[in-house]
Amino acid sequence: LKKNYSEKINVLCGIELDYHSASLPQGFDYVIGSMHYLRCGNEYPPIDFDKEMFCRIARDYFNNDFYAMCENYFETLADYPNRYRIDIVGHLDLITKYNEGNCLFDEDHPRFVKAWQNTVLKLLPHVKTFEVNYGDYNRGRRSQPYLTEPMQKFVLEHGGIIIKSSDSHTYKTIG
């Protein structure tokens, strides 16, 4: 496609790389850094599998302290530049996937806000571009995209760049 359409569009090949991946694949034009798993001892449970699993992680590994779980998530995400070179931070607030309407924790709570703001500030010297992910919003699972408006504003105020992504897993939701 890159060769066939080179006169019309610039086709880039990218990959979404989870923080806990074993290695960085080569040959991509860009890398989206994201987290879908938390390291809990020797286990790596997925934070975005379903709400039951999400709550079980909080219960079994964080003594039902959702803020401690979020702090762990954001601290690990902030470490990305020490592990991989990334070009885009993907769905920074995926940890809120099952928290629609603040049903599990308050996203305005000082511990939560401090955790994500510190992460943005630690990432910005290394990566400027943050994704606003419309995947679950387009699928009707959320009322807003990932990277809430307060987060977008904070990123922009501190010199970051915002890009929009449909996070399409099928051609029907591209764009």
VMD Tcl script that builds the backbone (N, CA, C; Angstrom):
set m [mol new atoms 525]
animate dup $m
set s [atomselect $m all]
$s set {name element resname resid chain x y z} {
  {N N LEU 1 A 0.825 -1.206 0.000}
  {CA C LEU 1 A 0.000 0.000 0.000}
  {C C LEU 1 A 0.858 1.255 0.000}
  {N N LYS 2 A 1.919 1.216 0.783}
  {CA C LYS 2 A 2.820 2.371 0.855}
  {C C LYS 2 A 3.348 2.711 -0.540}
  {N N LYS 3 A 3.752 1.678 -1.267}
  {CA C LYS 3 A 4.301 1.870 -2.619}
  {C C LYS 3 A 3.185 2.243 -3.602}
  {N N ASN 4 A 2.078 1.539 -3.567}
  {CA C ASN 4 A 0.992 1.752 -4.532}
  {C C ASN 4 A 0.350 3.130 -4.421}
  {N N TYR 5 A 0.304 3.692 -3.221}
  {CA C TYR 5 A -0.380 4.962 -3.007}
  {C C TYR 5 A 0.571 6.116 -2.690}
  {N N SER 6 A 1.844 5.922 -2.926}
  {CA C SER 6 A 2.839 6.929 -2.543}
  {C C SER 6 A 2.599 8.291 -3.186}
  {N N GLU 7 A 1.988 8.338 -4.345}
  {CA C GLU 7 A 1.706 9.612 -5.019}
  {C C GLU 7 A 0.502 10.331 -4.408}
  {N N LYS 8 A -0.361 9.602 -3.684}
  {CA C LYS 8 A -1.613 10.180 -3.169}
  {C C LYS 8 A -1.606 10.422 -1.668}
  {N N ILE 9 A -1.103 9.466 -0.917}
  {CA C ILE 9 A -1.097 9.578 0.550}
  {C C ILE 9 A 0.183 8.983 1.113}
  {N N ASN 10 A 0.511 9.390 2.316}
  {CA C ASN 10 A 1.669 8.847 3.019}
  {C C ASN 10 A 1.164 7.747 3.950}
  {N N VAL 11 A 1.398 6.507 3.614}
  {CA C VAL 11 A 0.965 5.370 4.421}
  {C C VAL 11 A 2.057 5.057 5.440}
  {N N LEU 12 A 1.685 5.079 6.706}
  {CA C LEU 12 A 2.619 4.754 7.781}
  {C C LEU 12 A 2.213 3.441 8.421}
  {N N CYS 13 A 3.182 2.700 8.856}
  {CA C CYS 13 A 2.932 1.426 9.527}
  {C C CYS 13 A 3.342 1.570 10.986}
  {N N GLY 14 A 2.377 1.392 11.873}
  {CA C GLY 14 A 2.663 1.545 13.294}
  {C C GLY 14 A 2.229 0.336 14.086}
  {N N ILE 15 A 2.587 0.353 15.357}
  {CA C ILE 15 A 2.236 -0.743 16.254}
  {C C ILE 15 A 1.900 -0.166 17.626}
  {N N GLU 16 A 0.952 -0.805 18.278}
  {CA C GLU 16 A 0.654 -0.482 19.673}
  {C C GLU 16 A 1.449 -1.459 20.530}
  {N N LEU 17 A 2.307 -0.909 21.355}
  {CA C LEU 17 A 3.220 -1.724 22.145}
  {C C LEU 17 A 2.869 -1.596 23.615}
  {N N ASP 18 A 2.503 -2.695 24.231}
  {CA C ASP 18 A 2.203 -2.681 25.652}
  {C C ASP 18 A 3.494 -2.561 26.455}
  {N N TYR 19 A 3.427 -1.854 27.552}
  {CA C TYR 19 A 4.604 -1.660 28.406}
  {C C TYR 19 A 5.247 -2.988 28.793}
  {N N HIS 20 A 4.442 -3.987 29.031}
  {CA C HIS 20 A 4.959 -5.267 29.508}
  {C C HIS 20 A 5.331 -6.229 28.382}
  {N N SER 21 A 5.409 -5.745 27.148}
  {CA C SER 21 A 5.847 -6.587 26.032}
  {C C SER 21 A 7.290 -7.022 26.251}
  {N N ALA 22 A 7.623 -8.163 25.703}
  {CA C ALA 22 A 8.959 -8.717 25.907}
  {C C ALA 22 A 10.030 -7.964 25.123}
  {N N SER 23 A 9.679 -7.436 23.943}
  {CA C SER 23 A 10.672 -6.734 23.134}
  {C C SER 23 A 9.979 -5.759 22.199}
  {N N LEU 24 A 10.771 -4.858 21.636}
  {CA C LEU 24 A 10.253 -3.864 20.707}
  {C C LEU 24 A 10.418 -4.371 19.285}
  {N N PRO 25 A 9.320 -4.621 18.603}
  {CA C PRO 25 A 9.429 -5.023 17.195}
  {C C PRO 25 A 10.069 -3.909 16.361}
  {N N GLN 26 A 10.773 -4.277 15.322}
  {CA C GLN 26 A 11.493 -3.315 14.481}
  {C C GLN 26 A 10.738 -3.069 13.175}
  {N N GLY 27 A 11.089 -1.967 12.531}
  {CA C GLY 27 A 10.588 -1.701 11.190}
  {C C GLY 27 A 9.294 -0.919 11.115}
  {N N PHE 28 A 8.874 -0.295 12.189}
  {CA C PHE 28 A 7.639 0.471 12.186}
  {C C PHE 28 A 7.939 1.961 12.109}
  {N N ASP 29 A 7.023 2.695 11.478}
  {CA C ASP 29 A 7.180 4.143 11.360}
  {C C ASP 29 A 6.885 4.862 12.667}
  {N N TYR 30 A 6.033 4.281 13.481}
  {CA C TYR 30 A 5.720 4.872 14.781}
  {C C TYR 30 A 5.287 3.788 15.756}
  {N N VAL 31 A 5.424 4.106 17.046}
  {CA C VAL 31 A 5.054 3.184 18.121}
  {C C VAL 31 A 4.116 3.913 19.071}
  {N N ILE 32 A 2.965 3.293 19.319}
  {CA C ILE 32 A 2.025 3.794 20.318}
  {C C ILE 32 A 2.283 3.012 21.595}
  {N N GLY 33 A 2.629 3.702 22.660}
  {CA C GLY 33 A 2.868 3.052 23.949}
  {C C GLY 33 A 1.609 3.066 24.780}
  {N N SER 34 A 1.219 1.909 25.251}
  {CA C SER 34 A 0.009 1.812 26.068}
  {C C SER 34 A 0.151 0.688 27.078}
  {N N MET 35 A -0.767 0.688 28.011}
  {CA C MET 35 A -0.766 -0.373 29.034}
  {C C MET 35 A -2.130 -1.029 29.092}
  {N N HIS 36 A -2.112 -2.363 29.049}
  {CA C HIS 36 A -3.336 -3.142 29.191}
  {C C HIS 36 A -3.251 -4.100 30.377}
  {N N TYR 37 A -2.085 -4.198 30.976}
  {CA C TYR 37 A -1.847 -5.144 32.070}
  {C C TYR 37 A -1.141 -4.436 33.221}
  {N N LEU 38 A -1.375 -4.924 34.417}
  {CA C LEU 38 A -0.626 -4.467 35.581}
  {C C LEU 38 A 0.268 -5.607 36.040}
  {N N ARG 39 A 1.452 -5.281 36.453}
  {CA C ARG 39 A 2.307 -6.309 37.054}
  {C C ARG 39 A 1.936 -6.410 38.519}
  {N N CYS 40 A 1.503 -7.583 38.903}
  {CA C CYS 40 A 1.100 -7.853 40.289}
  {C C CYS 40 A 1.871 -9.091 40.737}
  {N N GLY 41 A 3.032 -8.861 41.354}
  {CA C GLY 41 A 3.899 -9.987 41.696}
  {C C GLY 41 A 4.423 -10.587 40.405}
  {N N ASN 42 A 4.185 -11.880 40.217}
  {CA C ASN 42 A 4.602 -12.567 38.995}
  {C C ASN 42 A 3.483 -12.699 37.985}
  {N N GLU 43 A 2.372 -12.028 38.225}
  {CA C GLU 43 A 1.227 -12.112 37.329}
  {C C GLU 43 A 1.005 -10.781 36.615}
  {N N TYR 44 A 0.323 -10.854 35.480}
  {CA C TYR 44 A 0.029 -9.674 34.663}
  {C C TYR 44 A -1.448 -9.683 34.277}
  {N N PRO 45 A -2.326 -9.366 35.219}
  {CA C PRO 45 A -3.755 -9.378 34.887}
  {C C PRO 45 A -4.137 -8.187 34.004}
  {N N PRO 46 A -5.072 -8.414 33.065}
  {CA C PRO 46 A -5.501 -7.338 32.172}
  {C C PRO 46 A -6.487 -6.388 32.851}
  {N N ILE 47 A -6.249 -5.096 32.688}
  {CA C ILE 47 A -7.135 -4.114 33.314}
  {C C ILE 47 A -8.358 -3.806 32.464}
  {N N ASP 48 A -8.356 -4.235 31.211}
  {CA C ASP 48 A -9.460 -3.873 30.318}
  {C C ASP 48 A -10.221 -5.085 29.784}
  {N N PHE 49 A -10.138 -6.214 30.490}
  {CA C PHE 49 A -10.831 -7.426 30.046}
  {C C PHE 49 A -12.330 -7.315 30.297}
  {N N ASP 50 A -12.697 -7.114 31.550}
  {CA C ASP 50 A -14.082 -6.844 31.912}
  {C C ASP 50 A -14.108 -6.239 33.313}
  {N N LYS 51 A -15.266 -5.725 33.707}
  {CA C LYS 51 A -15.378 -5.028 34.985}
  {C C LYS 51 A -15.120 -5.969 36.161}
  {N N GLU 52 A -15.575 -7.198 36.049}
  {CA C GLU 52 A -15.359 -8.174 37.126}
  {C C GLU 52 A -13.863 -8.405 37.359}
  {N N MET 53 A -13.097 -8.574 36.284}
  {CA C MET 53 A -11.651 -8.774 36.405}
  {C C MET 53 A -10.996 -7.525 36.988}
  {N N PHE 54 A -11.421 -6.352 36.534}
  {CA C PHE 54 A -10.876 -5.096 37.025}
  {C C PHE 54 A -11.061 -4.987 38.543}
  {N N CYS 55 A -12.265 -5.280 39.010}
  {CA C CYS 55 A -12.552 -5.213 40.454}
  {C C CYS 55 A -11.793 -6.289 41.220}
  {N N ARG 56 A -11.611 -7.445 40.601}
  {CA C ARG 56 A -10.855 -8.525 41.246}
  {C C ARG 56 A -9.392 -8.126 41.425}
  {N N ILE 57 A -8.829 -7.437 40.448}
  {CA C ILE 57 A -7.451 -6.966 40.566}
  {C C ILE 57 A -7.339 -6.003 41.751}
  {N N ALA 58 A -8.285 -5.064 41.834}
  {CA C ALA 58 A -8.273 -4.108 42.957}
  {C C ALA 58 A -8.383 -4.842 44.290}
  {N N ARG 59 A -9.250 -5.832 44.352}
  {CA C ARG 59 A -9.463 -6.581 45.597}
  {C C ARG 59 A -8.253 -7.446 45.954}
  {N N ASP 60 A -7.775 -8.243 44.995}
  {CA C ASP 60 A -6.740 -9.238 45.284}
  {C C ASP 60 A -5.333 -8.653 45.428}
  {N N TYR 61 A -5.048 -7.572 44.726}
  {CA C TYR 61 A -3.685 -7.052 44.712}
  {C C TYR 61 A -3.525 -5.682 45.373}
  {N N PHE 62 A -4.642 -4.970 45.562}
  {CA C PHE 62 A -4.546 -3.608 46.086}
  {C C PHE 62 A -5.486 -3.361 47.266}
  {N N ASN 63 A -5.958 -4.452 47.898}
  {CA C ASN 63 A -6.801 -4.352 49.090}
  {C C ASN 63 A -8.005 -3.420 48.861}
  {N N ASN 64 A -8.602 -3.531 47.674}
  {CA C ASN 64 A -9.755 -2.716 47.264}
  {C C ASN 64 A -9.462 -1.222 47.211}
  {N N ASP 65 A -8.199 -0.854 47.139}
  {CA C ASP 65 A -7.831 0.552 47.034}
  {C C ASP 65 A -7.629 0.874 45.545}
  {N N PHE 66 A -8.698 1.357 44.913}
  {CA C PHE 66 A -8.636 1.666 43.484}
  {C C PHE 66 A -7.614 2.755 43.195}
  {N N TYR 67 A -7.418 3.663 44.139}
  {CA C TYR 67 A -6.429 4.724 43.929}
  {C C TYR 67 A -5.017 4.152 43.906}
  {N N ALA 68 A -4.731 3.195 44.772}
  {CA C ALA 68 A -3.418 2.541 44.754}
  {C C ALA 68 A -3.217 1.802 43.434}
  {N N MET 69 A -4.262 1.180 42.940}
  {CA C MET 69 A -4.192 0.488 41.663}
  {C C MET 69 A -3.921 1.491 40.540}
  {N N CYS 70 A -4.609 2.611 40.548}
  {CA C CYS 70 A -4.397 3.652 39.534}
  {C C CYS 70 A -2.994 4.245 39.644}
  {N N GLU 71 A -2.522 4.457 40.861}
  {CA C GLU 71 A -1.161 4.983 41.052}
  {C C GLU 71 A -0.131 4.024 40.476}
  {N N ASN 72 A -0.328 2.726 40.694}
  {CA C ASN 72 A 0.566 1.724 40.123}
  {C C ASN 72 A 0.556 1.801 38.597}
  {N N TYR 73 A -0.627 1.888 38.034}
  {CA C TYR 73 A -0.787 1.983 36.583}
  {C C TYR 73 A -0.047 3.203 36.040}
  {N N PHE 74 A -0.314 4.370 36.615}
  {CA C PHE 74 A 0.298 5.606 36.111}
  {C C PHE 74 A 1.810 5.647 36.344}
  {N N GLU 75 A 2.282 5.139 37.491}
  {CA C GLU 75 A 3.727 5.102 37.745}
  {C C GLU 75 A 4.435 4.226 36.711}
  {N N THR 76 A 3.819 3.110 36.381}
  {CA C THR 76 A 4.413 2.222 35.382}
  {C C THR 76 A 4.396 2.887 34.011}
  {N N LEU 77 A 3.293 3.497 33.664}
  {CA C LEU 77 A 3.180 4.187 32.384}
  {C C LEU 77 A 4.225 5.305 32.267}
  {N N ALA 78 A 4.479 6.000 33.347}
  {CA C ALA 78 A 5.472 7.082 33.348}
  {C C ALA 78 A 6.882 6.562 33.085}
  {N N ASP 79 A 7.099 5.286 33.316}
  {CA C ASP 79 A 8.418 4.677 33.119}
  {C C ASP 79 A 8.690 4.280 31.667}
  {N N TYR 80 A 7.719 4.430 30.798}
  {CA C TYR 80 A 7.880 4.025 29.398}
  {C C TYR 80 A 9.201 4.462 28.772}
  {N N PRO 81 A 9.589 5.737 28.888}
  {CA C PRO 81 A 10.837 6.159 28.230}
  {C C PRO 81 A 12.080 5.423 28.713}
  {N N ASN 82 A 12.033 4.839 29.895}
  {CA C ASN 82 A 13.164 4.057 30.390}
  {C C ASN 82 A 13.196 2.660 29.784}
  {N N ARG 83 A 12.099 2.266 29.158}
  {CA C ARG 83 A 11.990 0.908 28.617}
  {C C ARG 83 A 11.983 0.893 27.089}
  {N N TYR 84 A 11.218 1.785 26.485}
  {CA C TYR 84 A 11.044 1.807 25.034}
  {C C TYR 84 A 11.002 3.242 24.523}
  {N N ARG 85 A 11.322 3.390 23.251}
  {CA C ARG 85 A 11.070 4.653 22.560}
  {C C ARG 85 A 9.655 4.573 21.994}
  {N N ILE 86 A 8.828 5.520 22.382}
  {CA C ILE 86 A 7.479 5.571 21.841}
  {C C ILE 86 A 7.253 6.946 21.220}
  {N N ASP 87 A 6.347 6.985 20.266}
  {CA C ASP 87 A 6.038 8.231 19.568}
  {C C ASP 87 A 4.716 8.832 20.024}
  {N N ILE 88 A 3.843 7.977 20.534}
  {CA C ILE 88 A 2.503 8.388 20.944}
  {C C ILE 88 A 2.149 7.660 22.234}
  {N N VAL 89 A 1.538 8.383 23.175}
  {CA C VAL 89 A 1.001 7.750 24.388}
  {C C VAL 89 A -0.444 7.372 24.069}
  {N N GLY 90 A -0.729 6.090 24.135}
  {CA C GLY 90 A -2.068 5.592 23.818}
  {C C GLY 90 A -2.959 5.537 25.036}
  {N N HIS 91 A -4.188 5.949 24.850}
  {CA C HIS 91 A -5.239 5.930 25.880}
  {C C HIS 91 A -4.695 5.943 27.308}
  {N N LEU 92 A -4.098 7.075 27.641}
  {CA C LEU 92 A -3.469 7.280 28.954}
  {C C LEU 92 A -4.369 6.840 30.105}
  {N N ASP 93 A -5.668 7.097 29.997}
  {CA C ASP 93 A -6.586 6.814 31.101}
  {C C ASP 93 A -7.421 5.559 30.880}
  {N N LEU 94 A -6.860 4.556 30.226}
  {CA C LEU 94 A -7.575 3.282 30.047}
  {C C LEU 94 A -7.988 2.690 31.393}
  {N N ILE 95 A -7.276 3.030 32.435}
  {CA C ILE 95 A -7.584 2.539 33.787}
  {C C ILE 95 A -9.000 2.942 34.217}
  {N N THR 96 A -9.604 3.890 33.528}
  {CA C THR 96 A -10.962 4.344 33.871}
  {C C THR 96 A -12.044 3.627 33.061}
  {N N LYS 97 A -11.673 2.639 32.287}
  {CA C LYS 97 A -12.620 1.982 31.369}
  {C C LYS 97 A -13.917 1.555 32.043}
  {N N TYR 98 A -13.852 1.025 33.229}
  {CA C TYR 98 A -15.047 0.514 33.916}
  {C C TYR 98 A -15.530 1.456 35.009}
  {N N ASN 99 A -15.132 2.704 34.923}
  {CA C ASN 99 A -15.479 3.671 35.959}
  {C C ASN 99 A -16.461 4.731 35.469}
  {N N GLU 100 A -17.263 4.388 34.495}
  {CA C GLU 100 A -18.241 5.331 33.957}
  {C C GLU 100 A -19.090 5.900 35.090}
  {N N GLY 101 A -19.195 7.219 35.143}
  {CA C GLY 101 A -19.970 7.874 36.204}
  {C C GLY 101 A -19.318 7.791 37.570}
  {N N ASN 102 A -18.000 7.538 37.608}
  {CA C ASN 102 A -17.259 7.405 38.876}
  {C C ASN 102 A -17.851 6.317 39.780}
  {N N CYS 103 A -18.292 5.236 39.171}
  {CA C CYS 103 A -18.952 4.167 39.941}
  {C C CYS 103 A -18.003 3.385 40.845}
  {N N LEU 104 A -16.699 3.417 40.568}
  {CA C LEU 104 A -15.737 2.679 41.391}
  {C C LEU 104 A -14.819 3.599 42.190}
  {N N PHE 105 A -14.480 4.740 41.627}
  {CA C PHE 105 A -13.634 5.716 42.308}
  {C C PHE 105 A -13.878 7.085 41.685}
  {N N ASP 106 A -13.479 8.116 42.398}
  {CA C ASP 106 A -13.701 9.489 41.967}
  {C C ASP 106 A -12.504 9.965 41.153}
  {N N GLU 107 A -12.731 10.256 39.881}
  {CA C GLU 107 A -11.647 10.686 39.006}
  {C C GLU 107 A -11.194 12.118 39.290}
  {N N ASP 108 A -11.912 12.804 40.167}
  {CA C ASP 108 A -11.481 14.132 40.608}
  {C C ASP 108 A -10.770 14.083 41.962}
  {N N HIS 109 A -10.622 12.896 42.513}
  {CA C HIS 109 A -9.941 12.722 43.798}
  {C C HIS 109 A -8.479 13.146 43.648}
  {N N PRO 110 A -7.933 13.853 44.632}
  {CA C PRO 110 A -6.543 14.335 44.530}
  {C C PRO 110 A -5.514 13.249 44.225}
  {N N ARG 111 A -5.683 12.043 44.759}
  {CA C ARG 111 A -4.708 10.980 44.475}
  {C C ARG 111 A -4.739 10.596 43.000}
  {N N PHE 112 A -5.926 10.507 42.434}
  {CA C PHE 112 A -6.047 10.140 41.028}
  {C C PHE 112 A -5.485 11.247 40.138}
  {N N VAL 113 A -5.880 12.474 40.402}
  {CA C VAL 113 A -5.429 13.608 39.596}
  {C C VAL 113 A -3.912 13.757 39.678}
  {N N LYS 114 A -3.370 13.678 40.873}
  {CA C LYS 114 A -1.916 13.796 41.046}
  {C C LYS 114 A -1.193 12.698 40.267}
  {N N ALA 115 A -1.726 11.483 40.299}
  {CA C ALA 115 A -1.082 10.357 39.617}
  {C C ALA 115 A -1.024 10.583 38.109}
  {N N TRP 116 A -2.126 10.962 37.492}
  {CA C TRP 116 A -2.082 11.125 36.037}
  {C C TRP 116 A -1.314 12.384 35.631}
  {N N GLN 117 A -1.424 13.447 36.420}
  {CA C GLN 117 A -0.681 14.659 36.074}
  {C C GLN 117 A 0.830 14.426 36.174}
  {N N ASN 118 A 1.278 13.741 37.224}
  {CA C ASN 118 A 2.704 13.427 37.348}
  {C C ASN 118 A 3.190 12.584 36.169}
  {N N THR 119 A 2.346 11.665 35.726}
  {CA C THR 119 A 2.713 10.814 34.597}
  {C C THR 119 A 2.864 11.636 33.326}
  {N N VAL 120 A 1.918 12.519 33.067}
  {CA C VAL 120 A 2.015 13.376 31.885}
  {C C VAL 120 A 3.298 14.196 31.939}
  {N N LEU 121 A 3.585 14.787 33.086}
  {CA C LEU 121 A 4.781 15.624 33.216}
  {C C LEU 121 A 6.072 14.822 33.040}
  {N N LYS 122 A 6.080 13.560 33.478}
  {CA C LYS 122 A 7.266 12.711 33.305}
  {C C LYS 122 A 7.423 12.248 31.856}
  {N N LEU 123 A 6.307 12.081 31.156}
  {CA C LEU 123 A 6.366 11.613 29.773}
  {C C LEU 123 A 6.716 12.725 28.784}
  {N N LEU 124 A 6.235 13.929 29.028}
  {CA C LEU 124 A 6.380 15.015 28.054}
  {C C LEU 124 A 7.811 15.319 27.589}
  {N N PRO 125 A 8.823 15.214 28.422}
  {CA C PRO 125 A 10.179 15.453 27.888}
  {C C PRO 125 A 10.608 14.418 26.840}
  {N N HIS 126 A 9.919 13.276 26.799}
  {CA C HIS 126 A 10.310 12.177 25.917}
  {C C HIS 126 A 9.347 11.943 24.760}
  {N N VAL 127 A 8.086 12.212 24.994}
  {CA C VAL 127 A 7.055 11.998 23.970}
  {C C VAL 127 A 6.013 13.110 24.115}
  {N N LYS 128 A 5.732 13.774 23.016}
  {CA C LYS 128 A 4.836 14.943 23.043}
  {C C LYS 128 A 3.402 14.602 22.663}
  {N N THR 129 A 3.200 13.510 21.956}
  {CA C THR 129 A 1.897 13.216 21.360}
  {C C THR 129 A 1.090 12.248 22.216}
  {N N PHE 130 A -0.124 12.669 22.533}
  {CA C PHE 130 A -1.049 11.874 23.343}
  {C C PHE 130 A -2.311 11.605 22.529}
  {N N GLU 131 A -2.745 10.368 22.556}
  {CA C GLU 131 A -3.917 9.956 21.792}
  {C C GLU 131 A -5.202 10.226 22.558}
  {N N VAL 132 A -6.202 10.744 21.840}
  {CA C VAL 132 A -7.575 10.755 22.323}
  {C C VAL 132 A -8.241 9.594 21.598}
  {N N ASN 133 A -8.584 8.557 22.341}
  {CA C ASN 133 A -9.032 7.292 21.788}
  {C C ASN 133 A -10.552 7.202 21.831}
  {N N TYR 134 A -11.162 7.092 20.656}
  {CA C TYR 134 A -12.622 7.046 20.541}
  {C C TYR 134 A -13.167 5.619 20.425}
  {N N GLY 135 A -12.335 4.604 20.622}
  {CA C GLY 135 A -12.754 3.218 20.442}
  {C C GLY 135 A -14.012 2.836 21.203}
  {N N ASP 136 A -13.966 2.900 22.523}
  {CA C ASP 136 A -15.128 2.491 23.323}
  {C C ASP 136 A -16.269 3.498 23.226}
  {N N TYR 137 A -15.955 4.742 22.974}
  {CA C TYR 137 A -16.997 5.753 22.757}
  {C C TYR 137 A -17.785 5.404 21.490}
  {N N ASN 138 A -17.087 5.092 20.413}
  {CA C ASN 138 A -17.753 4.740 19.151}
  {C C ASN 138 A -18.529 3.437 19.252}
  {N N ARG 139 A -18.108 2.561 20.129}
  {CA C ARG 139 A -18.797 1.277 20.304}
  {C C ARG 139 A -19.948 1.383 21.308}
  {N N GLY 140 A -20.186 2.576 21.848}
  {CA C GLY 140 A -21.286 2.798 22.787}
  {C C GLY 140 A -21.017 2.322 24.195}
  {N N ARG 141 A -19.754 2.087 24.538}
  {CA C ARG 141 A -19.393 1.586 25.873}
  {C C ARG 141 A -19.011 2.691 26.851}
  {N N ARG 142 A -18.787 3.902 26.327}
  {CA C ARG 142 A -18.406 5.038 27.171}
  {C C ARG 142 A -19.092 6.295 26.670}
  {N N SER 143 A -19.275 7.233 27.571}
  {CA C SER 143 A -19.911 8.492 27.194}
  {C C SER 143 A -18.890 9.530 26.723}
  {N N GLN 144 A -17.608 9.240 26.889}
  {CA C GLN 144 A -16.556 10.138 26.424}
  {C C GLN 144 A -15.340 9.306 26.012}
  {N N PRO 145 A -14.488 9.865 25.165}
  {CA C PRO 145 A -13.291 9.114 24.760}
  {C C PRO 145 A -12.272 9.054 25.890}
  {N N TYR 146 A -11.275 8.193 25.699}
  {CA C TYR 146 A -10.145 8.169 26.631}
  {C C TYR 146 A -9.275 9.384 26.355}
  {N N LEU 147 A -8.822 9.934 27.388}
  {CA C LEU 147 A -8.170 11.218 27.549}
  {C C LEU 147 A -9.303 12.228 27.653}
  {N N THR 148 A -9.795 12.299 28.869}
  {CA C THR 148 A -10.894 13.203 29.189}
  {C C THR 148 A -10.498 14.640 28.867}
  {N N GLU 149 A -11.480 15.501 28.814}
  {CA C GLU 149 A -11.202 16.913 28.500}
  {C C GLU 149 A -10.217 17.553 29.478}
  {N N PRO 150 A -10.338 17.318 30.804}
  {CA C PRO 150 A -9.322 17.893 31.703}
  {C C PRO 150 A -7.907 17.390 31.398}
  {N N MET 151 A -7.786 16.120 31.028}
  {CA C MET 151 A -6.471 15.573 30.679}
  {C C MET 151 A -5.954 16.193 29.384}
  {N N GLN 152 A -6.834 16.319 28.394}
  {CA C GLN 152 A -6.433 16.939 27.131}
  {C C GLN 152 A -5.933 18.365 27.376}
  {N N LYS 153 A -6.683 19.107 28.171}
  {CA C LYS 153 A -6.319 20.494 28.477}
  {C C LYS 153 A -4.952 20.553 29.158}
  {N N PHE 154 A -4.723 19.667 30.128}
  {CA C PHE 154 A -3.453 19.628 30.851}
  {C C PHE 154 A -2.302 19.326 29.895}
  {N N VAL 155 A -2.483 18.342 29.033}
  {CA C VAL 155 A -1.440 17.984 28.063}
  {C C VAL 155 A -1.110 19.186 27.188}
  {N N LEU 156 A -2.131 19.834 26.659}
  {CA C LEU 156 A -1.915 20.989 25.780}
  {C C LEU 156 A -1.255 22.153 26.508}
  {N N GLU 157 A -1.692 22.420 27.739}
  {CA C GLU 157 A -1.115 23.514 28.529}
  {C C GLU 157 A 0.359 23.291 28.838}
  {N N HIS 158 A 0.794 22.030 28.808}
  {CA C HIS 158 A 2.182 21.707 29.130}
  {C C HIS 158 A 2.999 21.347 27.891}
  {N N GLY 159 A 2.518 21.761 26.729}
  {CA C GLY 159 A 3.306 21.622 25.510}
  {C C GLY 159 A 3.111 20.338 24.739}
  {N N GLY 160 A 2.136 19.533 25.122}
  {CA C GLY 160 A 1.878 18.295 24.403}
  {C C GLY 160 A 1.011 18.507 23.178}
  {N N ILE 161 A 0.874 17.458 22.415}
  {CA C ILE 161 A 0.080 17.444 21.185}
  {C C ILE 161 A -0.999 16.384 21.347}
  {N N ILE 162 A -2.183 16.672 20.863}
  {CA C ILE 162 A -3.305 15.734 20.921}
  {C C ILE 162 A -3.606 15.238 19.506}
  {N N ILE 163 A -3.769 13.932 19.363}
  {CA C ILE 163 A -4.256 13.366 18.102}
  {C C ILE 163 A -5.477 12.514 18.410}
  {N N LYS 164 A -6.362 12.384 17.453}
  {CA C LYS 164 A -7.570 11.579 17.623}
  {C C LYS 164 A -7.387 10.244 16.927}
  {N N SER 165 A -7.935 9.207 17.554}
  {CA C SER 165 A -7.842 7.855 17.007}
  {C C SER 165 A -9.181 7.151 17.167}
  {N N SER 166 A -9.578 6.425 16.136}
  {CA C SER 166 A -10.820 5.646 16.233}
  {C C SER 166 A -10.567 4.284 16.877}
  {N N ASP 167 A -9.298 3.895 17.043}
  {CA C ASP 167 A -8.933 2.592 17.602}
  {C C ASP 167 A -9.764 1.494 16.941}
  {N N SER 168 A -9.797 1.541 15.623}
  {CA C SER 168 A -10.629 0.596 14.870}
  {C C SER 168 A -10.037 -0.801 14.907}
  {N N HIS 169 A -10.911 -1.725 15.175}
  {CA C HIS 169 A -10.540 -3.142 15.108}
  {C C HIS 169 A -11.227 -3.770 13.910}
  {N N THR 170 A -11.946 -2.952 13.132}
  {CA C THR 170 A -12.633 -3.399 11.945}
  {C C THR 170 A -12.760 -2.213 10.988}
  {N N TYR 171 A -12.823 -2.479 9.711}
  {CA C TYR 171 A -12.908 -1.394 8.726}
  {C C TYR 171 A -14.172 -0.549 8.912}
  {N N LYS 172 A -15.195 -1.088 9.536}
  {CA C LYS 172 A -16.467 -0.367 9.697}
  {C C LYS 172 A -16.348 0.836 10.636}
  {N N THR 173 A -15.349 0.848 11.483}
  {CA C THR 173 A -15.237 1.952 12.454}
  {C C THR 173 A -14.036 2.858 12.193}
  {N N ILE 174 A -13.404 2.715 11.056}
  {CA C ILE 174 A -12.278 3.601 10.722}
  {C C ILE 174 A -12.809 5.025 10.579}
  {N N GLY 175 A -12.133 5.949 11.230}
  {CA C GLY 175 A -12.494 7.351 11.111}
  {C C GLY 175 A -13.603 7.757 12.032}
}
mol reanalyze $m
mol bondsrecalc $m
mol representation Tube
mol addrep $m
